[in-house]
Amino acid sequence: MENPLPSTPRPKESRFSLNNVLLVMAFALFAYAAFSSLNIRKFFRPKAEPRVVAPRGNLADEEKSTIELFREASNSVVHIITTGVARRGPFMQPLEIQQGMGSGFVWDDQGHIVTNYHVVREATGVYVVFAGQKRPYRASVVGVDPAHDLAVLEVSAGDADLRALP
């Protein structure tokens, strides 16, 4: 059955609707606050007064031992960066891109690193950054146990200070 009412053409919607104008004005205000000398915190908040913080007191023995444990272990913790291959550009050239990251720890002074399997599972490249250093070292996966989410990496880092976790 045909529609007996004639269809009326819809009026053209203006690009300058009230919502669009308000949105542009809000964006302009935030941009002005961000890129000018205006302090955005003062602009949106009333003046806050500092307050006196009571001293914490002495740490408990358990807290002290936990702090010491972290202090001793921190030099053995490593940052792991994984890469994958993406195809980009007009000729779909393969390009190595960062895929993920995780952490691990130095197992021994021969360069073995223990991490989680899910960190390296689909990686085509693995890099390790040692504590206190910025240079990433290329690593290879030498063993995995997916059932327990464990992986062992090997890295040849001659000039890195390998500190095995005690």
HELIX and SHEET records of a PDB file:
HELIX    1   1 LEU A   18  PHE A   35  1                                  18    
HELIX    2   2 ILE A   40  PHE A   44  1                                   5    
HELIX    3   3 ASP A   61  ALA A   73  1                                  13    
HELIX    4   4 SER A   74  SER A   76  5                                   3    
HELIX    5   5 TYR A  117  VAL A  120  1                                   4    
HELIX    6   6 PRO A  146  HIS A  148  5                                   3    
SHEET    1   A 7 VAL A  77  ARG A  88  0                                        
SHEET    2   A 7 GLN A  93  VAL A 106 -1                                        
SHEET    3   A 7 HIS A 112  THR A 115 -1                                        
SHEET    4   A 7 LEU A 150  VAL A 155 -1                                        
SHEET    5   A 7 TYR A 137  ASP A 145 -1                                        
SHEET    6   A 7 GLY A 125  PHE A 130 -1                                        
SHEET    7   A 7 VAL A  77  ARG A  88 -1                                        
END                                                                             
